[in-house]
Amino acid sequence: MRHNDRAPAAVRIDGARLRGLRIARGFRTHRQLANALGCARSTVSMWEASKCTPRPDTLARLAALLAVDVRELLEASERPSLRGLRMTAGLRAVDVAWALGIQKSSYCDVETGRQSIPGRWWPVLASLLDQPESAVRSLLGSH
């Protein structure tokens, strides 16, 4: 997968929430918000239609521009995923892999569920996600 992180099942932007925030923050048109972010008008339109999700770095800039936490832009899910937590933190898969000292492909095997999370990763993930290790373990279903 390319690093645009548009896989369907992991994290989706709440388009209606984004639209409300955009208008509330004075960006009356898609073009105004797009100009502020340096992206295309159609991109903002796609986000508001919940057809795609911004890359993690763009998602973090969007949240900052709208003065909200990244989580406020994402659809609520029943159980957080490692990918969802990573994106919420504004991290790319390659960033997490580098922090863990592994190849991106090895990290992606865990993120997609092909392998379980190795024990040595928990403290690193907690640090990267700025959460206590117990909270990250609890969110991801490992105690």
C-alpha positions in Angstrom: 0.0 0.0 0.0 1.2 3.5 -0.7 1.6 5.8 2.2 -1.6 7.7 1.6 -3.3 5.3 4.1 -6.6 5.0 2.3 -7.4 1.4 3.2 -11.1 1.1 3.7 -11.5 -0.7 7.1 -9.1 1.1 9.4 -10.0 4.7 10.0 -12.5 6.9 8.3 -13.0 10.6 8.6 -16.4 11.9 9.9 -17.3 14.0 6.9 -20.3 15.7 8.5 -18.3 16.6 11.5 -15.5 18.0 9.3 -18.0 20.1 7.3 -19.5 21.5 10.5 -16.1 22.4 11.9 -15.0 23.9 8.6 -18.0 26.2 8.5 -17.8 27.0 12.2 -14.1 28.0 11.8 -14.9 30.4 9.0 -14.0 28.3 6.0 -17.2 28.8 4.0 -16.0 26.8 1.0 -14.0 23.7 0.3 -11.6 25.9 -1.7 -10.9 28.2 1.4 -9.9 25.2 3.5 -8.0 23.6 0.7 -6.0 26.8 0.2 -5.1 27.0 3.9 -3.9 23.3 3.8 -2.2 23.5 0.4 -4.4 20.8 -1.2 -7.0 20.6 -3.9 -10.6 21.7 -3.4 -11.8 18.3 -4.6 -9.7 16.7 -1.9 -11.6 18.5 0.9 -14.8 17.5 -0.9 -13.8 13.9 -0.8 -13.0 14.1 2.9 -16.4 15.6 3.7 -18.1 12.9 1.7 -16.1 10.3 3.8 -14.7 8.8 0.6 -11.1 9.1 1.6 -9.0 9.9 4.7 -6.1 12.4 4.7 -2.6 11.1 5.2 -1.6 11.2 8.9 0.5 14.4 8.5 -2.3 16.2 6.7 -4.8 14.9 9.2 -2.7 16.4 12.0 -2.4 19.8 10.1 -6.2 19.8 9.4 -7.0 19.2 13.1 -4.6 21.9 14.2 -6.1 24.3 11.6 -9.6 23.6 12.9 -8.4 23.7 16.5 -9.6 20.2 17.4 -8.1 16.9 18.5 -7.5 14.5 15.5 -10.0 12.1 17.1 -12.8 14.6 16.7 -12.3 14.3 12.9 -12.6 10.5 12.8 -15.6 8.3 12.8 -16.2 6.5 16.1 -15.3 2.9 15.9 -16.2 0.1 18.2 -12.7 -1.1 18.8 -9.6 0.9 18.0 -7.0 -0.6 15.8 -3.3 -0.2 15.9 -3.6 1.6 12.5 -6.3 3.9 13.9 -4.2 4.8 16.9 -1.2 5.4 14.7 -3.2 7.7 12.4 -4.8 9.5 15.3 -1.2 10.2 16.6 -0.3 11.6 13.1 2.2 8.9 12.4 3.0 7.0 9.2 3.8 3.3 9.3 7.4 4.0 8.4 7.7 6.4 11.4 6.6 3.6 13.8 8.8 1.0 12.1 11.8 3.3 12.5 11.0 3.9 16.2 10.8 0.2 16.7 14.0 -0.4 14.8 12.4 -2.7 12.3 11.4 -2.8 8.6 8.1 -1.2 7.6 6.9 -4.5 6.2 7.4 -6.2 9.6 5.4 -3.4 11.2 2.7 -3.7 8.6 2.4 -7.5 9.2 1.4 -6.7 12.8 -0.8 -3.7 12.0 -2.8 -5.8 9.5 -3.2 -8.6 12.0 -0.9 -11.2 10.2 1.2 -11.3 13.4 0.5 -10.4 17.0 2.1 -7.4 18.7 5.5 -8.4 20.1 5.9 -7.8 23.8 8.9 -5.5 23.3 6.8 -3.1 21.2 4.4 -2.1 24.0 6.6 0.5 25.7 7.6 2.0 22.4 4.0 2.2 21.1 2.9 3.7 24.3 5.6 6.4 24.0 4.8 7.1 20.4 1.0 7.3 21.1 1.6 9.4 24.2 -0.5 7.0 26.3 0.3 4.8 29.3 1.3 1.3 28.3 -1.6 -0.2 30.2 -4.1 2.0 28.2 -2.6 1.0 24.8 -2.7 -2.7 25.8 -6.3 -2.3 27.0 -7.3 -0.4 23.8 -5.8 -3.1 21.6 -7.1 -6.0 23.7 -3.9 -7.3 25.3 -3.4 -7.3 29.0 
